[in-house]
Amino acid sequence: MSTSMLDVSHATQNTEDVKKIVQNRYGKCAEKGGGGSCCCAGEATSSSSFAAEHGLYSQEELSLVPKTAFSLSRGCGNPTGFANLRSGEVVVDLGCGAGIDVILAAQKVAPSGKVVGADFAPQMIERAKQAVKEAGVEDAVEFVVTDLERLELPDSLADVVISNCVINLCPDKDAVYREAFRILKPGGRLAISDVILTEEIGPQIQERFQSTWAGCVGGAIEEERYLEIIKKTGFGELEIVAHHPLSPGELEDMACCPGSEFTPAFEKEDIASAQGKVVSIKFRASKPRLG
Ligand SMILES: C[S@@+](CC[C@H](N)C(=O)[O-])C[C@H]1O[C@@H](n2cnc3c(N)ncnc32)[C@H](O)[C@@H]1O
């Protein structure tokens, strides 16, 4: 077991259980098209999403994205906004969901470049395919249903790996970053938005947040440990682009994911204890060039 893997020693939790729950939760969310219980955004409706309510994308960007991808978007940032994508590049979106960032990336790299969306919820990929078609960028996009900890993609495929509010959901973050490193070309770049903790929130509260793992807080780890994984994997030129402490409303949206699968249950008072310590981070890093 890798050192960054969270201690999920609670009797009812192990990492495979966690992944199955995350996969089912997002799969069901996709089936419903955005309504129903679905995280990282609490109860979304088909016309609203966390991204819309919290202004993650500009109006111009949103005008380029079909409603399906928009209403199912569950990000905590906007990676194509700081990835400096160039025409002709190959981009891989880890945990692409319904495809909002795949579409925005394709609009920047097409027609000579391409975007690969990777996600382990097949229902999300179906929604993403539909959205990509509606956006008219299907010629520049491919999808793969795969676990990010064991990516079914070739070595040195990508110029850029992006991801938006996904790696916090993965129990083995070392494995995800090793895979990102493997599929990047030498000199390739990472542009990631994710949820991290700026300080410990205490084991009991952490355990209760873990009961709502799919809500993007339970699997979040401390920033120092998180960034250490990036460096240990071999990435250089690590640059923090932004830190955004989640407001009580944002934290509640993210943490209110029903956690009936795991106990102990999340309590609303936990929000106050975690306030200011749960942060959406945006960063860039790069894989060193050969020689
Ligand atoms: C919070 S949503 C974000 C989706 C998208 N990036 C966005 O911004 O709308 C997380 C997505 O990551 C996917 N995911 C989580 N863990 C994964 C894993 N281990 N392998 C593949 N996909 C994963 C989920 O299925 C879900 O679609």
The ligand as a MOL file (V3000), in Angstrom:
LIG
                    3D

  0  0  0     0  0            999 V3000
M  V30 BEGIN CTAB
M  V30 COUNTS 27 29 0 0 0
M  V30 BEGIN ATOM
M  V30 1 C -16.4590 15.3900 -9.2990 0
M  V30 2 S -16.6530 14.6010 -10.8370 0 CHG=1
M  V30 3 C -15.7980 15.7360 -11.9150 0
M  V30 4 C -16.1000 15.4900 -13.3620 0
M  V30 5 C -15.4960 16.5020 -14.3350 0
M  V30 6 N -14.0650 16.5600 -14.2150 0
M  V30 7 C -16.1130 17.8630 -14.1560 0
M  V30 8 O -15.3830 18.8080 -13.8590 0
M  V30 9 O -17.3290 17.9890 -14.3300 0 CHG=-1
M  V30 10 C -15.5150 13.2490 -10.6990 0
M  V30 11 C -15.4630 12.3140 -11.8980 0
M  V30 12 O -14.3060 11.4810 -11.7240 0
M  V30 13 C -14.6320 10.1520 -12.0170 0
M  V30 14 N -13.7180 9.2910 -11.2180 0
M  V30 15 C -13.5390 9.2970 -9.8800 0
M  V30 16 N -12.6200 8.3830 -9.5130 0
M  V30 17 C -12.2030 7.7870 -10.6490 0
M  V30 18 C -11.2660 6.7360 -10.9280 0
M  V30 19 N -10.5840 6.1090 -9.9550 0
M  V30 20 N -11.1040 6.3610 -12.2100 0
M  V30 21 C -11.8010 6.9720 -13.2130 0
M  V30 22 N -12.7080 7.9570 -13.0130 0
M  V30 23 C -12.8970 8.3680 -11.7430 0
M  V30 24 C -16.1110 10.0180 -11.6240 0
M  V30 25 O -16.7320 8.9520 -12.2930 0
M  V30 26 C -16.6540 11.3930 -12.0240 0
M  V30 27 O -17.1470 11.4110 -13.3370 0
M  V30 END ATOM
M  V30 BEGIN BOND
M  V30 1 1 1 2
M  V30 2 1 2 3
M  V30 3 1 2 10
M  V30 4 1 3 4
M  V30 5 1 4 5
M  V30 6 1 5 6
M  V30 7 1 5 7
M  V30 8 2 7 8
M  V30 9 1 7 9
M  V30 10 1 10 11
M  V30 11 1 11 12
M  V30 12 1 11 26
M  V30 13 1 12 13
M  V30 14 1 13 14
M  V30 15 1 13 24
M  V30 16 1 14 15
M  V30 17 1 14 23
M  V30 18 2 15 16
M  V30 19 1 16 17
M  V30 20 1 17 18
M  V30 21 2 17 23
M  V30 22 1 18 19
M  V30 23 2 18 20
M  V30 24 1 20 21
M  V30 25 2 21 22
M  V30 26 1 22 23
M  V30 27 1 24 25
M  V30 28 1 24 26
M  V30 29 1 26 27
M  V30 END BOND
M  V30 END CTAB
M  END
